[in-house]
């Protein structure tokens, strides 16, 4: 995860709250128009703040991208973990996992077309969040 920049005079809890709000708005924009077309100014405008203020919470635009990518990966990992914990034979768990992942990917690629671009970029550019996820799978 990118380093956390704590703006002067703010508590850690307040910083995390603002970071989450920034990520929520960024994710909504990524889903709607794509991560490449979303600017820090777009995110800031929706939050009623300046672009410079966004950089008080994230050191770079890349840090926002990586945090959003991490959210997507964590969601998939939580779904897989939930299936793995089920009381069922292995073949049923595997079938459930494939159905669940298929439905999630269908939703991402059909309903949220811009989102896969972020995952593709993260994979092609070997972002640390992708490497960490791959290591966790093995």
C-alpha positions as CSV (number, residue, x, y, z in Angstrom):
1,X,0.0,0.0,0.0
2,X,1.3,3.5,-0.7
3,X,2.7,5.4,2.2
4,X,0.2,7.4,4.2
5,X,0.7,11.1,4.2
6,X,-0.7,12.6,7.4
7,X,-1.6,16.3,6.8
8,X,-0.4,18.6,9.6
9,X,-3.1,19.0,12.3
10,X,-5.1,15.9,11.4
11,X,-5.6,12.7,13.4
12,X,-4.8,9.3,11.8
13,X,-8.5,8.4,12.0
14,X,-9.5,11.6,10.1
15,X,-6.8,11.0,7.5
16,X,-8.1,7.4,6.9
17,X,-11.7,8.7,6.6
18,X,-10.6,11.2,3.9
19,X,-8.4,8.6,2.2
20,X,-11.5,6.3,2.0
21,X,-13.7,9.1,0.7
22,X,-11.1,10.0,-2.0
23,X,-10.9,6.3,-3.0
24,X,-14.7,5.9,-3.1
25,X,-15.0,8.9,-5.5
26,X,-12.0,7.7,-7.6
27,X,-13.5,4.2,-7.8
28,X,-16.9,5.6,-8.9
29,X,-15.1,7.6,-11.7
30,X,-13.0,4.7,-12.7
31,X,-16.2,2.6,-13.1
32,X,-18.0,5.3,-15.0
33,X,-15.3,6.7,-17.3
34,X,-12.2,4.6,-16.7
35,X,-9.1,5.2,-14.7
36,X,-7.2,6.7,-17.6
37,X,-9.8,9.4,-18.2
38,X,-10.2,10.2,-14.5
39,X,-8.1,13.1,-13.3
40,X,-7.2,14.2,-9.8
41,X,-9.1,17.4,-10.6
42,X,-12.2,15.3,-11.2
43,X,-11.9,13.5,-7.9
44,X,-11.1,16.8,-6.1
45,X,-14.1,18.6,-7.7
46,X,-16.5,15.9,-6.5
47,X,-15.2,16.3,-3.0
48,X,-15.3,20.1,-3.0
49,X,-11.5,20.4,-2.6
50,X,-8.5,21.3,-4.6
51,X,-6.3,18.9,-6.5
52,X,-3.4,19.9,-4.2
53,X,-5.4,18.8,-1.2
54,X,-5.8,15.3,-2.7
55,X,-2.0,15.1,-2.7
56,X,-2.0,15.8,1.0
57,X,-3.6,12.3,1.4
58,X,-1.9,10.4,-1.4
59,X,1.7,11.1,-2.6
60,X,0.7,10.6,-6.3
61,X,-2.0,9.7,-8.8
62,X,-0.3,6.3,-9.1
63,X,-0.9,5.7,-5.3
64,X,-4.6,6.3,-5.9
65,X,-4.6,3.8,-8.8
66,X,-2.7,1.2,-6.8
67,X,-5.1,1.6,-3.8
68,X,-8.1,1.1,-6.0
69,X,-6.5,-1.9,-7.7
70,X,-5.8,-3.3,-4.2
71,X,-9.5,-2.9,-3.3
72,X,-10.6,-4.9,-6.4
73,X,-8.1,-7.6,-5.5
74,X,-9.0,-7.8,-1.9
75,X,-12.7,-8.1,-2.8
76,X,-11.9,-11.1,-5.0
77,X,-9.7,-12.6,-2.3
78,X,-12.5,-12.3,0.3
79,X,-14.9,-14.0,-2.0
80,X,-12.5,-16.9,-2.6
81,X,-11.7,-17.2,1.1
82,X,-15.5,-17.4,1.9
83,X,-15.9,-20.2,-0.6
84,X,-12.8,-22.0,0.8
85,X,-14.3,-21.9,4.4
86,X,-17.6,-23.5,3.3
87,X,-18.4,-27.0,4.7
88,X,-18.5,-28.8,1.4
89,X,-16.5,-31.3,-0.6
90,X,-13.6,-29.8,-2.5
91,X,-15.2,-30.3,-6.0
92,X,-18.3,-28.3,-4.8
93,X,-16.1,-25.5,-3.4
94,X,-14.2,-25.4,-6.7
95,X,-17.5,-25.3,-8.7
96,X,-18.8,-22.5,-6.4
97,X,-15.5,-20.6,-6.8
98,X,-15.6,-20.8,-10.6
99,X,-19.3,-19.7,-10.7
100,X,-18.6,-16.8,-8.3
101,X,-15.5,-15.6,-10.2
102,X,-17.3,-15.9,-13.5
103,X,-20.1,-13.7,-12.2
104,X,-17.7,-11.2,-10.8
105,X,-15.7,-11.0,-14.1
106,X,-18.9,-10.8,-16.2
107,X,-20.0,-7.9,-14.0
108,X,-16.6,-6.2,-14.4
109,X,-16.3,-6.7,-18.1
110,X,-19.9,-6.1,-19.2
111,X,-21.4,-3.7,-16.6
112,X,-18.3,-1.9,-15.6
113,X,-16.3,-1.9,-18.8
114,X,-13.6,0.7,-17.8
115,X,-12.6,-1.2,-14.7
116,X,-10.6,-4.0,-16.4
117,X,-8.2,-1.4,-17.9
118,X,-6.9,-0.7,-14.5
119,X,-6.3,-4.4,-13.7
120,X,-4.7,-4.9,-17.1
121,X,-2.3,-2.0,-16.5
122,X,-1.5,-3.3,-13.0
123,X,-0.7,-6.7,-14.4
124,X,1.3,-5.5,-17.4
125,X,3.3,-3.0,-15.3
126,X,3.8,-5.5,-12.5
127,X,2.4,-3.3,-9.7
128,X,3.4,-4.6,-6.2
129,X,-0.3,-5.2,-5.4
130,X,-0.5,-7.8,-8.2
131,X,2.8,-9.5,-7.2
132,X,1.5,-9.7,-3.6
133,X,-1.8,-11.2,-4.7
134,X,0.0,-13.7,-6.9
135,X,2.2,-14.7,-4.0
136,X,-0.8,-15.2,-1.8
137,X,-2.5,-17.5,-4.3
138,X,0.5,-19.8,-4.5
